[in-house]
Amino acid sequence: MDIFRLTPAADGNVAWPTLSTSKKSVVTVGAFDGLHVGHHAVIEETVRQARKLDAYSVVIMFDPRPAFVHAYAKAHAGKDVPAGVHDPEAITGVDARLRMLSRMHVDYVLIVRYTIAFSEKSFRFFLGQLVGKLGMRMLVLGEDARMGANLEGDIKKIRTLAEATGVFELEVVTNQGGTVRVPERFTPTAPNEPGEPGDPLEGLGKAERRAWSKKHNAREVRNQSSTNVRYLLSQGRVQAANEILGHAHAVEGVVEHGEERGRTIGFPTANIAEPMEGYLPVDGVYAGWLVDLGPADEYERDQQQLSGKAADGEAVEAASVTVSDTPVVSHRFSSSRVDSRLAAQSPFRWPAAISIGTKPTYSESTGLNERVLEAYALTDEWLDLYGHRVRVEFERFLRPQIKFGSTDELVAELKHNVEETKELLGAE
């Protein structure tokens, strides 16, 4: 899988690479945040159609998320998001998305840095560029996709354009997951009771559902959507979110030194530094997994898009492209080392009891109220993970954060959480 990182010029124009002078491409476009099962259906259809037509499969992925860019611009006098500004609402980091796309056998991923100037291009101009520069023969989209200035380009208008010009076809993947109602503005709300919370609308009649929707100013969204995944995680409904994702939700970050109190009470934890890649679920204790991706500097070296190196360190042949003077970074993606660590039977993967919160048992005495993510690996090995990049995967919500009366009470509950985690994950 070849990757291009494309930065639009000040006027919003993109120097699209010429992938081939003779071979056409089948293209899909989106942020693909979380890369959930709905996204998978669209990308799998893109790959299938490309093979059928003997064309390249191409995924155009926006980063940062368009919603984040527009919200930032609104709050900062129309300015673009500066490099390095963290998006806490992003479900999945770019690296994780690339690993999944590689396993789906996509030929090319074009990561476009989303800017306000780029967003102001019309959908007709944008699609014309894809036809002219990428040789797009077919565009594959979900049925509610929209693009271009003011999101004017909906499926109906794109289909009309395709039929009128005859230069590309439109393939629409229908929504298979139905719709749900999600509050227009929701805030993370931790469950009050132990155990994975259920759907608040389950068992309600039509009148009760209408009342709930009115109270929460709810709107209808696709069940298989990034918005719904984000909402579910913000309510502690990890299992429901994972069903939509098609995999365990995860965050990735670097282990740092914390208060180290866990070590003194027999539960040494890996404390993950901010900022993390991925959406952090609501405060609580979870059952999940801790995966060591290796020393952070080695990981960054492996993933560095400017290096022209594969993840295993071996040099790779650069992709052949024709571009203008606008900076374009290309690189052939390989994640074999990371994938081996993520594998189900990897020696670098451990079941874990995971805590997110402000440590309420001690925060009053310490004066520390910082929200932290800690993962206690269920292993008899001594793990020195300081400075390592790790992946924390969430499988089940266990309980809300509780302020215990003593350390002994906390330790007793932690032991219970460990046993729950072992039982839920089938760990010995």
C-alpha positions as CSV (number, residue, x, y, z in Angstrom):
1,M,0.0,0.0,0.0
2,D,1.4,3.3,-1.1
3,I,0.7,6.5,0.9
4,F,0.8,10.1,-0.2
5,R,0.5,13.0,2.2
6,L,-0.9,16.0,0.4
7,T,-0.9,19.6,1.7
8,P,-3.2,22.0,-0.1
9,A,-1.7,25.3,-1.3
10,A,-2.9,28.5,0.2
11,D,-5.6,28.7,-2.4
12,G,-6.9,25.2,-1.5
13,N,-5.5,23.5,-4.6
14,V,-4.0,20.1,-4.2
15,A,-1.1,18.7,-6.3
16,W,-2.7,15.3,-6.9
17,P,-0.2,12.6,-7.9
18,T,-0.4,10.9,-11.3
19,L,-0.7,7.3,-10.3
20,S,-0.5,6.0,-13.9
21,T,-0.8,7.3,-17.4
22,S,-2.8,4.3,-18.5
23,K,-4.4,2.6,-15.5
24,K,-7.6,4.0,-14.1
25,S,-8.6,4.1,-10.4
26,V,-11.7,3.5,-8.2
27,V,-11.9,6.1,-5.5
28,T,-13.6,6.6,-2.2
29,V,-13.4,9.7,0.0
30,G,-13.9,10.6,3.7
31,A,-12.4,11.1,7.1
32,F,-13.0,7.4,8.0
33,D,-12.8,8.2,11.7
34,G,-12.9,5.0,13.6
35,L,-12.9,3.0,10.4
36,H,-16.2,1.3,11.5
37,V,-18.1,-1.5,9.7
38,G,-19.9,1.1,7.6
39,H,-16.6,2.4,6.4
40,H,-15.4,-1.1,5.8
41,A,-18.3,-1.8,3.5
42,V,-17.5,1.2,1.4
43,I,-13.8,0.4,1.2
44,E,-14.3,-3.3,0.5
45,E,-16.6,-2.3,-2.4
46,T,-13.9,0.1,-3.6
47,V,-11.3,-2.7,-3.6
48,R,-13.8,-5.2,-5.2
49,Q,-14.7,-2.8,-8.0
50,A,-11.0,-1.9,-8.6
51,R,-10.1,-5.6,-9.1
52,K,-13.1,-6.1,-11.4
53,L,-12.1,-3.1,-13.6
54,D,-8.3,-3.9,-13.3
55,A,-7.9,-0.4,-11.7
56,Y,-6.2,1.0,-8.6
57,S,-8.1,1.1,-5.4
58,V,-7.7,4.6,-3.9
59,V,-8.8,5.9,-0.5
60,I,-8.7,9.7,0.0
61,M,-8.6,10.3,3.8
62,F,-8.9,13.7,5.4
63,D,-6.8,14.7,8.4
64,P,-7.6,16.5,10.7
65,R,-11.3,15.7,10.8
66,P,-13.4,18.2,8.8
67,A,-15.7,18.8,11.8
68,F,-12.7,19.6,14.0
69,V,-11.2,22.0,11.4
70,H,-14.5,23.9,11.0
71,A,-15.1,24.1,14.7
72,Y,-11.6,25.4,15.2
73,A,-12.0,28.0,12.5
74,K,-15.2,29.2,14.0
75,A,-13.5,29.7,17.3
76,H,-10.3,31.2,15.9
77,A,-11.4,33.8,13.3
78,G,-11.4,31.4,10.4
79,K,-7.9,30.1,10.9
80,D,-6.8,26.6,10.1
81,V,-5.8,24.1,12.8
82,P,-2.1,24.5,13.4
83,A,0.2,21.4,13.2
84,G,0.3,19.5,16.5
85,V,-3.0,20.7,17.9
86,H,-4.7,17.6,19.3
87,D,-8.3,16.6,18.4
88,P,-9.7,14.8,21.5
89,E,-12.9,13.8,19.6
90,A,-11.1,11.8,17.0
91,I,-12.0,8.1,17.5
92,T,-8.9,6.7,15.9
93,G,-5.4,8.0,15.0
94,V,-4.1,8.0,11.5
95,D,-1.6,5.2,12.1
96,A,-4.3,2.9,13.4
97,R,-6.4,3.6,10.3
98,L,-3.5,3.0,8.0
99,R,-2.9,-0.4,9.6
100,M,-6.5,-1.4,9.0
101,L,-6.5,-0.1,5.4
102,S,-3.3,-2.1,4.7
103,R,-5.0,-5.3,5.8
104,M,-7.9,-4.5,3.4
105,H,-5.5,-4.5,0.5
106,V,-6.0,-0.9,-0.6
107,D,-3.5,0.1,-3.3
108,Y,-3.2,3.8,-2.5
109,V,-4.1,6.1,0.5
110,L,-4.0,9.8,-0.1
111,I,-4.0,11.7,3.2
112,V,-5.1,15.2,2.5
113,R,-4.5,17.8,5.2
114,Y,-8.0,19.3,5.5
115,T,-8.0,23.1,5.4
116,I,-10.6,25.8,5.1
117,A,-9.4,26.9,1.7
118,F,-9.6,23.3,0.5
119,S,-13.2,22.9,1.9
120,E,-14.3,25.9,-0.2
121,K,-13.7,24.1,-3.5
122,S,-16.9,23.0,-5.2
123,F,-17.7,19.3,-5.4
124,R,-17.6,19.6,-9.2
125,F,-14.1,21.0,-9.2
126,F,-13.0,18.4,-6.7
127,L,-14.4,15.5,-8.7
128,G,-13.0,17.0,-11.9
129,Q,-9.5,16.9,-10.3
130,L,-9.9,13.3,-9.3
131,V,-10.9,12.3,-12.9
132,G,-8.1,14.4,-14.5
133,K,-5.3,13.7,-12.1
134,L,-6.1,10.3,-10.5
135,G,-7.8,8.8,-13.6
136,M,-10.9,8.1,-11.5
137,R,-13.2,5.8,-13.4
138,M,-15.6,5.1,-10.5
139,L,-16.4,6.8,-7.2
140,V,-17.7,4.7,-4.3
141,L,-19.6,6.4,-1.5
142,G,-22.1,5.8,1.3
143,E,-25.6,6.9,0.6
144,D,-25.5,9.9,2.9
145,A,-22.1,11.2,1.7
146,R,-21.7,14.9,1.0
147,M,-18.8,16.9,-0.2
148,G,-17.6,20.2,-1.5
149,A,-18.2,23.8,-0.5
150,N,-21.1,24.0,2.0
151,L,-21.5,20.2,1.6
152,E,-23.5,20.9,-1.5
153,G,-22.5,17.7,-3.3
154,D,-24.9,15.1,-2.1
155,I,-25.5,11.7,-3.8
156,K,-28.2,13.0,-6.1
157,K,-26.1,15.9,-7.4
158,I,-23.0,13.7,-7.8
159,R,-25.0,11.1,-9.7
160,T,-26.4,13.8,-12.0
161,L,-22.9,15.0,-12.7
162,A,-21.6,11.5,-13.4
163,E,-24.4,10.8,-15.8
164,A,-24.1,14.2,-17.5
165,T,-20.4,14.0,-18.1
166,G,-20.0,10.3,-18.6
167,V,-16.4,10.4,-17.4
168,F,-16.9,8.5,-14.2
169,E,-19.5,6.2,-12.6
170,L,-21.0,6.5,-9.1
171,E,-21.4,3.4,-6.9
172,V,-23.5,3.9,-3.8
173,V,-23.2,1.5,-0.8
174,T,-26.5,1.4,1.1
175,N,-26.8,1.8,4.8
176,Q,-27.2,-1.6,6.4
177,G,-27.3,-0.6,10.0
178,G,-30.5,1.5,10.3
179,T,-30.7,4.7,12.3
180,V,-30.7,5.8,16.0
181,R,-31.3,9.0,17.8
182,V,-28.4,10.7,19.5
183,P,-28.5,14.0,21.6
184,E,-27.4,17.0,19.5
185,R,-24.9,18.0,22.2
186,F,-23.8,15.2,24.5
187,T,-21.3,15.3,27.3
188,P,-19.5,12.2,28.8
189,T,-21.8,10.8,31.5
190,A,-20.5,7.9,33.6
191,P,-22.9,5.1,34.6
192,N,-24.0,5.1,38.2
193,E,-24.0,1.4,38.6
194,P,-21.5,-1.4,37.9
195,G,-21.7,-3.3,34.6
196,E,-22.1,-2.3,31.0
197,P,-25.0,0.2,30.7
198,G,-27.9,-0.6,28.3
199,D,-29.7,1.4,25.7
200,P,-31.8,4.1,27.5
201,L,-34.5,3.8,24.8
202,E,-34.9,0.0,25.1
203,G,-38.4,-1.0,26.1
204,L,-39.8,2.5,25.8
205,G,-43.0,3.1,23.8
206,K,-43.3,5.6,21.0
207,A,-44.5,8.4,23.2
208,E,-41.7,7.8,25.7
209,R,-39.1,7.8,22.9
210,R,-40.5,11.1,21.6
211,A,-40.3,12.5,25.1
212,W,-36.7,11.3,25.5
213,S,-35.7,12.8,22.1
214,K,-37.3,16.1,22.9
215,K,-35.6,16.3,26.3
216,H,-32.2,15.6,24.9
217,N,-32.7,17.5,21.6
218,A,-31.8,14.3,19.8
219,R,-31.3,13.9,16.1
220,E,-31.4,10.9,13.8
221,V,-28.0,9.5,12.7
222,R,-26.9,6.3,11.2
223,N,-26.3,3.5,13.7
224,Q,-23.0,2.8,11.9
225,S,-21.6,6.2,12.2
226,S,-18.6,7.9,14.0
227,T,-21.1,10.2,15.8
228,N,-22.9,7.2,17.3
229,V,-19.6,5.5,18.3
230,R,-18.4,8.7,20.0
231,Y,-21.7,9.0,21.9
232,L,-21.7,5.4,23.0
233,L,-18.1,5.6,24.3
234,S,-19.0,8.8,26.2
235,Q,-21.7,6.9,28.0
236,G,-19.6,3.8,28.9
237,R,-21.4,1.6,26.3
238,V,-18.2,0.0,25.0
239,Q,-19.7,-3.2,23.8
240,A,-22.2,-1.4,21.6
241,A,-19.5,0.9,20.3
242,N,-17.3,-2.1,19.5
243,E,-20.1,-3.8,17.5
244,I,-20.2,-0.8,15.2
245,L,-16.4,-0.5,15.0
246,G,-16.0,-4.2,14.3
247,H,-13.0,-4.3,16.6
248,A,-12.2,-3.2,20.2
249,H,-12.0,0.5,20.6
250,A,-8.5,1.6,21.5
251,V,-6.3,4.6,22.3
252,E,-2.5,4.8,21.8
253,G,0.1,6.8,23.7
254,V,3.4,6.8,25.5
255,V,3.9,5.4,29.0
256,E,5.1,8.0,31.5
257,H,6.0,8.1,35.2
258,G,2.9,8.8,37.4
259,E,2.5,8.9,41.1
260,E,3.5,5.3,41.3
261,R,1.0,4.6,44.1
262,G,-0.2,1.5,42.3
263,R,3.1,-0.1,42.7
264,T,3.1,0.4,46.5
265,I,-0.3,-1.3,46.8
266,G,0.5,-4.2,44.5
267,F,-1.0,-3.0,41.3
268,P,1.7,-1.3,39.2
269,T,0.1,0.5,36.2
270,A,1.2,1.9,32.9
271,N,0.2,5.6,32.9
272,I,-0.4,6.9,29.4
273,A,0.7,10.4,28.7
274,E,-1.4,13.1,27.0
275,P,-2.1,13.7,24.2
276,M,-3.3,10.2,23.2
277,E,-4.4,9.1,19.8
278,G,-8.0,8.0,20.0
279,Y,-11.2,9.0,21.8
280,L,-10.9,8.5,25.6
281,P,-14.1,6.9,26.9
282,V,-16.0,8.3,30.0
283,D,-14.4,7.9,33.4
284,G,-14.6,4.4,34.9
285,V,-12.9,1.0,35.2
286,Y,-12.8,-1.2,32.2
287,A,-11.7,-4.7,31.2
288,G,-9.5,-4.7,28.1
289,W,-6.0,-5.3,26.8
290,L,-2.6,-3.6,27.0
291,V,-0.3,-4.0,24.0
292,D,3.4,-2.9,23.9
293,L,4.2,-1.4,20.5
294,G,7.8,-0.9,21.5
295,P,10.0,2.0,22.4
296,A,8.3,5.2,21.3
297,D,11.4,6.5,19.4
298,E,11.6,3.2,17.4
299,Y,7.9,3.3,16.7
300,E,8.1,6.9,15.4
301,R,11.1,6.0,13.3
302,D,9.1,3.1,11.8
303,Q,6.0,5.2,11.1
304,Q,7.8,8.3,9.9
305,Q,6.3,9.2,6.6
306,L,9.3,11.2,5.5
307,S,11.7,8.3,5.9
308,G,10.9,6.3,2.8
309,K,11.4,3.2,4.9
310,A,9.2,0.3,5.6
311,A,8.2,-0.4,9.1
312,D,10.7,-3.3,9.3
313,G,13.5,-0.8,8.6
314,E,14.3,-2.0,5.0
315,A,14.4,0.5,2.2
316,V,11.5,0.5,-0.2
317,E,11.2,1.7,-3.7
318,A,9.5,5.1,-3.9
319,A,6.3,5.3,-5.8
320,S,6.5,7.0,-9.3
321,V,4.5,10.2,-9.2
322,T,4.3,13.5,-11.1
323,V,3.5,16.5,-9.0
324,S,3.8,20.3,-9.1
325,D,5.9,22.3,-6.7
326,T,3.5,21.8,-3.8
327,P,5.1,19.5,-1.2
328,V,4.0,15.9,-1.5
329,V,5.3,13.1,0.7
330,S,5.0,9.5,-0.5
331,H,5.9,6.3,1.3
332,R,5.1,2.6,1.0
333,F,3.3,1.5,4.1
334,S,4.3,-1.6,6.0
335,S,3.3,-2.4,9.5
336,S,4.6,-6.0,9.9
337,R,6.4,-5.3,13.1
338,V,3.5,-3.5,14.7
339,D,1.0,-6.1,13.4
340,S,3.0,-8.9,15.0
341,R,2.8,-7.2,18.4
342,L,-1.0,-6.6,18.0
343,A,-1.7,-10.3,17.1
344,A,-4.0,-12.2,19.4
345,Q,-1.2,-14.5,20.6
346,S,1.5,-11.9,20.8
347,P,3.8,-12.0,23.8
348,F,3.5,-8.2,23.9
349,R,-0.3,-8.3,24.6
350,W,-1.8,-8.7,28.1
351,P,-5.3,-8.6,29.5
352,A,-5.6,-5.5,31.6
353,A,-7.8,-3.7,34.1
354,I,-8.0,-0.1,32.9
355,S,-8.9,3.0,34.9
356,I,-9.8,6.4,33.6
357,G,-10.4,9.2,36.0
358,T,-9.0,11.5,38.7
359,K,-8.3,9.0,41.4
360,P,-11.0,10.2,43.7
361,T,-9.8,8.1,46.7
362,Y,-6.6,10.2,46.9
363,S,-7.3,13.4,44.9
364,E,-8.5,15.3,48.0
365,S,-5.4,14.6,50.0
366,T,-2.9,15.0,47.0
367,G,-4.7,18.0,45.4
368,L,-4.2,16.3,42.1
369,N,-7.3,16.2,39.9
370,E,-5.8,15.5,36.5
371,R,-7.7,13.0,34.5
372,V,-5.4,10.0,33.8
373,L,-5.5,6.7,32.0
374,E,-3.9,3.8,33.8
375,A,-3.7,0.1,32.7
376,Y,-2.8,-2.8,35.0
377,A,-1.5,-5.7,33.0
378,L,-2.6,-9.1,34.3
379,T,0.8,-10.8,34.2
380,D,3.4,-12.1,36.6
381,E,6.1,-10.6,34.6
382,W,7.8,-7.3,35.6
383,L,7.0,-4.9,32.7
384,D,9.2,-1.9,32.2
385,L,7.2,0.1,29.7
386,Y,8.4,3.6,30.5
387,G,9.0,5.5,27.2
388,H,7.2,2.8,25.2
389,R,4.2,3.4,22.9
390,V,1.3,1.2,24.0
391,R,-2.2,0.5,22.8
392,V,-5.0,0.2,25.3
393,E,-8.1,-1.7,24.0
394,F,-11.5,-1.5,25.7
395,E,-13.7,-4.5,25.9
396,R,-16.2,-3.9,28.7
397,F,-17.2,-1.2,31.3
398,L,-16.9,-2.7,34.8
399,R,-17.8,0.1,37.2
400,P,-17.8,3.9,37.8
401,Q,-15.0,5.6,39.6
402,I,-15.6,5.4,43.4
403,K,-14.1,7.2,46.3
404,F,-13.1,4.5,48.8
405,G,-12.8,5.1,52.6
406,S,-9.3,3.5,52.8
407,T,-6.6,1.9,50.8
408,D,-7.6,-1.5,52.0
409,E,-11.1,-1.0,50.5
410,L,-9.6,0.1,47.2
411,V,-7.2,-2.9,47.1
412,A,-10.1,-5.3,47.7
413,E,-12.1,-3.7,44.9
414,L,-9.1,-3.8,42.5
415,K,-8.7,-7.5,43.2
416,H,-12.4,-8.0,42.3
417,N,-11.9,-6.0,39.1
418,V,-8.9,-8.2,38.2
419,E,-11.0,-11.3,38.6
420,E,-13.8,-9.8,36.6
421,T,-11.4,-8.9,33.8
422,K,-10.0,-12.5,33.8
423,E,-13.4,-14.0,33.6
424,L,-14.7,-11.6,30.8
425,L,-11.6,-12.0,28.7
426,G,-11.1,-15.7,29.3
427,A,-7.7,-15.1,30.8
428,E,-6.0,-17.4,33.2
